[in-house]
Amino acid sequence: MRLSTVFTLAFAAFASATRKCGTVEPSAEFMASSNEVMTSFAVTDVHAQAIVVPVYFHVLRSGTAVSQGNIGDAALYDQLDVLNADYASAGISFNLLGITRTTNSAWYNDQAESAMKAALRKGDYGTLNVYFQNLSGGILGYCYFPESSPSAATIRTDGCSVLSTTVPGGSASNYNLGRTLTHEAGHWFGLYHTFQGGCTGGDSVSDTPAEASAASGCPTGRDTCSASGVDPIHNFMDYSYDSCMYEFTPGQATRMNTFYNNYR
């Protein structure tokens, strides 16, 4: 299930200048179970076989104006280009198979998720379905982590929801270069936030420096966990501005490839 009401309200309390990811916080049990994939299966060489992910973009809107969520095709293809550029170093690319447009105010405003996805979702568990919507509480996006042996209900709910105004050229100030989808898709591939476990836990990837809390803006030289090195403010899985993000670590690339090949 997505964020609880309490968690959503807690996110809403943050300043508007802070990136807000609505992906549900993984429990310790979930993390321990899902992390076993890195030891239970052979680690994937990201250069051995490229992954091509089939993608569907679903535009939810309340009307036909851009201000009502009706993102134009040009912006959607720009978003696809950003996604492909950001994941190239991980040996992952995305093939857009279709775009749907649905006028439904409830769905546009992130209501009736189950009914919306039952009507719109396409492909199997390895197909990335992206829903562009008007999300509440200042949240920019949310996505679902991969699970072993997913149920039919889990597959139906799977995918990423993204605030419509975060696509390239959108109106979300500091977050309109398309990096929200890059960030959320990282969760879909099995990545946690760089600040997931603070200075003592990290994100379960050995070459990602730990940081005590999420970064905001582009705080060059920020170092909240001195034993780990400078904070990874340029990592796509932090909370920096879009313009500050430009990398995944090799370890993150390995994790994404391994999860996709074994779970999706």
C-alpha positions in Angstrom: 0.0 0.0 0.0 1.2 3.6 -0.7 1.8 6.2 2.0 -0.6 6.3 5.0 -2.4 9.5 5.7 -0.1 10.2 8.6 3.0 9.8 6.5 1.5 12.0 3.8 0.8 14.8 6.3 4.3 14.5 7.7 5.7 15.0 4.2 3.4 18.1 3.7 5.1 19.7 6.7 8.4 20.0 4.8 9.3 23.3 3.2 8.2 23.6 -0.5 11.9 23.8 -1.6 12.5 20.2 -0.5 12.1 17.3 -2.8 9.3 15.0 -1.5 9.3 11.3 -2.6 6.1 9.5 -1.6 7.5 6.0 -2.1 6.5 4.0 1.0 9.3 3.6 3.6 10.5 0.0 3.4 10.4 -1.9 6.7 13.6 -3.5 8.1 12.1 -6.9 7.3 11.4 -5.9 3.7 14.9 -4.6 3.3 16.5 -7.7 4.8 14.4 -9.9 2.6 14.8 -8.0 -0.6 18.6 -7.5 -0.1 19.0 -11.3 -0.2 18.7 -11.1 -4.0 22.3 -9.7 -4.0 23.7 -12.8 -2.3 21.2 -15.5 -3.4 21.7 -14.8 -7.1 24.8 -14.3 -9.2 25.6 -10.6 -9.3 24.8 -9.2 -12.8 27.5 -7.7 -14.9 25.8 -4.5 -16.2 27.9 -4.7 -19.4 27.2 -8.3 -20.2 23.6 -7.8 -21.5 21.8 -4.5 -21.8 18.3 -4.3 -20.3 15.6 -2.7 -22.5 12.6 -1.9 -20.4 9.2 -1.6 -22.1 7.4 1.6 -21.0 3.9 3.0 -21.2 3.1 6.6 -20.3 -0.4 7.3 -18.9 -1.4 11.0 -18.9 -4.2 11.6 -16.4 -5.9 14.9 -16.8 -8.9 16.9 -15.6 -9.3 18.7 -19.0 -7.5 19.4 -22.2 -5.2 22.2 -21.0 -1.6 21.7 -19.9 -2.6 23.3 -16.6 -5.1 20.4 -16.2 -2.4 17.8 -16.7 -2.6 17.3 -20.4 1.1 17.0 -21.1 2.1 17.3 -24.7 3.8 14.6 -26.7 7.0 16.6 -27.1 7.4 16.9 -23.3 6.8 13.2 -22.9 9.4 12.3 -25.4 11.8 14.7 -23.7 11.1 12.9 -20.5 11.9 9.6 -22.2 15.2 11.1 -23.4 16.1 12.1 -19.9 15.3 8.7 -18.6 17.5 7.0 -21.2 20.4 9.4 -20.7 20.3 9.0 -16.9 20.3 5.2 -17.0 22.8 4.7 -19.8 25.7 4.2 -17.5 23.7 1.4 -15.8 23.2 -0.5 -19.0 19.5 0.2 -19.0 17.4 1.8 -21.7 13.6 2.4 -22.1 11.4 1.7 -25.1 8.2 3.7 -25.1 5.4 1.4 -26.4 2.5 3.7 -26.0 0.9 6.8 -24.6 -2.6 6.9 -23.1 -4.6 10.0 -22.2 -7.6 9.8 -19.8 -9.8 12.6 -18.7 -10.9 11.7 -15.2 -10.6 14.3 -12.4 -10.5 11.7 -9.6 -7.7 9.7 -11.3 -5.8 12.9 -12.1 -5.9 13.8 -8.4 -4.5 10.4 -7.4 -7.8 9.0 -6.2 -9.1 5.5 -6.9 -5.7 4.1 -7.6 -6.8 0.5 -7.9 -9.6 1.2 -10.4 -7.3 3.5 -12.4 -4.6 1.0 -12.8 -6.9 -1.9 -13.4 -8.2 0.1 -16.4 -4.9 1.4 -17.7 -2.0 -0.8 -16.8 -0.3 -2.7 -19.6 2.4 -5.4 -19.9 3.9 -7.7 -17.3 5.9 -7.1 -14.1 8.9 -6.1 -16.2 7.0 -3.3 -17.9 7.3 0.1 -16.4 3.9 2.0 -16.3 4.2 5.7 -15.5 1.2 7.7 -14.4 1.4 11.4 -14.7 -0.9 13.0 -12.1 -1.6 15.8 -9.8 -0.2 14.5 -6.5 -1.1 16.0 -3.1 0.9 17.1 -0.1 3.8 18.5 -2.2 4.8 15.0 -3.2 6.7 14.8 -6.5 6.3 11.1 -7.2 6.1 7.6 -5.7 6.8 4.1 -7.0 6.7 0.5 -5.9 9.8 -1.7 -5.1 10.2 -5.0 -6.9 9.0 -8.1 -5.0 9.8 -11.7 -5.3 6.9 -13.8 -6.6 4.4 -10.9 -6.8 0.7 -11.5 -6.7 -1.7 -10.5 -9.4 -2.8 -7.6 -7.2 0.8 -6.5 -6.7 1.5 -6.5 -10.4 -1.7 -4.6 -11.1 -0.7 -1.8 -8.6 3.0 -1.7 -9.7 4.4 1.3 -11.5 5.4 4.9 -10.9 3.2 8.0 -10.3 4.8 11.3 -11.1 3.7 14.9 -10.7 2.8 16.1 -14.2 4.6 19.4 -13.8 8.0 17.7 -13.2 8.5 16.7 -16.8 11.1 18.7 -18.8 9.8 22.2 -19.2 7.1 21.8 -16.6 6.2 24.4 -14.0 7.7 22.7 -10.9 10.5 25.1 -10.0 13.8 23.3 -9.4 12.2 20.0 -10.3 11.3 20.4 -13.9 14.1 18.6 -15.7 12.5 15.2 -15.6 14.6 13.8 -12.8 11.6 12.9 -10.6 10.9 10.0 -12.9 14.6 9.0 -12.8 14.5 9.0 -9.0 11.2 7.1 -8.7 12.2 4.5 -11.3 15.3 3.9 -9.2 12.9 2.6 -6.5 11.2 0.5 -9.1 14.5 -1.2 -9.8 15.2 -1.8 -6.1 17.2 1.2 -5.0 16.7 3.0 -1.7 17.4 6.6 -0.9 21.0 7.4 -0.3 20.1 8.6 3.2 18.0 5.5 3.9 19.8 4.2 7.0 21.6 7.4 8.0 25.3 7.2 8.9 25.1 3.7 10.2 22.8 2.0 7.7 23.2 3.5 4.2 21.3 2.4 1.2 22.6 -1.3 1.0 25.0 -0.4 -1.7 28.7 -0.4 -0.7 30.0 2.4 -3.0 27.3 4.9 -2.1 28.5 7.2 0.7 26.2 7.3 3.6 24.6 10.6 4.7 22.7 11.5 7.8 19.7 13.1 6.1 18.4 14.1 2.7 20.1 16.9 0.8 18.2 19.9 -0.4 19.2 22.2 -3.2 22.7 21.5 -4.3 24.9 21.8 -1.1 28.4 21.2 -2.6 30.8 19.8 -0.1 28.1 18.7 2.4 29.5 16.0 4.7 27.1 14.7 7.3 28.8 11.3 7.8 32.5 12.1 8.0 33.6 8.5 8.0 31.9 7.8 4.7 33.2 10.8 2.7 31.3 13.7 1.1 27.6 13.3 0.8 26.3 11.9 -2.6 24.3 15.0 -3.4 24.7 14.4 -7.1 23.1 10.9 -6.9 19.7 10.4 -8.5 18.5 8.8 -5.2 19.1 11.8 -3.0 16.7 14.8 -2.7 18.8 17.4 -4.5 17.5 19.8 -7.2 17.1 18.2 -10.6 20.0 20.3 -11.9 22.3 18.9 -9.2 21.6 15.2 -10.0 23.7 13.3 -12.6 24.8 9.9 -11.4 24.2 6.4 -10.2 27.2 4.5 -8.6 28.5 1.3 -10.2 27.1 -0.6 -7.2 23.7 0.9 -7.8 23.8 -0.1 -11.4 24.7 -3.7 -10.4 21.8 -3.8 -7.9 19.3 -2.5 -10.4 20.4 -5.0 -13.1 20.3 -7.9 -10.6 16.9 -7.0 -9.3 15.4 -6.6 -12.7 16.8 -9.8 -14.1 15.8 -11.9 -11.0 12.6 -10.2 -9.8 11.0 -8.6 -12.8 
